[in-house]
Amino acid sequence: MSNVRRPKAPNLPIPTIAYSQTYTESFSNALRLYFNTIDSVINGLLSPDAGTTAARPTAGLQIGQQYFDTTINRPIWWDGTNWINAAGTVV
């Protein structure tokens, strides 16, 4: 998919010489945000690309993501709000 953005490496805080709880929390938060972004990208890429109407993906969708609906036997695309067919009709 062309609209999947590459995760940006975290900008980690510079460590202090002595132990600092504030630094540890900042470091943990930066890593948490980074890995949450990676999880989000991977979930979007691993969404099924075919299945029934009832099994259409509902989370982690990217605009333009294609899905072949085997119930209606047609390809459809996610427009950011709805699944649409090639004519632009909500399906």
Backbone hydrogen bonds, N-H to C=O, Kabsch-Sander energy under -0.5 kcal/mol:
donor,donor_aa,acceptor,acceptor_aa,energy
4,V,1,M,-0.8
5,R,3,N,-0.6
12,L,10,P,-1.2
24,T,20,S,-2.2
25,E,21,Q,-2.4
26,S,22,T,-2.3
27,F,23,Y,-2.9
28,S,24,T,-2.5
29,N,25,E,-2.5
30,A,26,S,-2.2
31,L,27,F,-2.1
32,R,28,S,-2.6
33,L,29,N,-2.5
34,Y,30,A,-2.0
35,F,31,L,-2.7
36,N,32,R,-2.2
37,T,33,L,-1.9
38,I,34,Y,-2.1
39,D,35,F,-2.4
40,S,36,N,-2.2
41,V,37,T,-2.3
42,I,38,I,-2.7
43,N,39,D,-2.7
44,G,40,S,-1.8
45,L,41,V,-2.0
46,L,42,I,-2.1
47,S,44,G,-0.6
51,G,68,F,-2.2
56,R,53,T,-1.4
64,G,78,W,-3.7
65,Q,62,Q,-2.3
67,Y,76,I,-2.5
68,F,49,D,-2.3
69,D,67,Y,-0.8
69,D,74,R,-2.5
70,T,51,G,-3.0
70,T,68,F,-0.8
73,N,69,D,-1.1
74,R,69,D,-1.5
76,I,67,Y,-2.8
77,W,84,I,-2.8
78,W,65,Q,-2.2
79,D,77,W,-0.5
79,D,82,N,-2.6
84,I,77,W,-3.1
85,N,89,T,-2.1
88,G,85,N,-1.9
91,V,83,W,-2.7
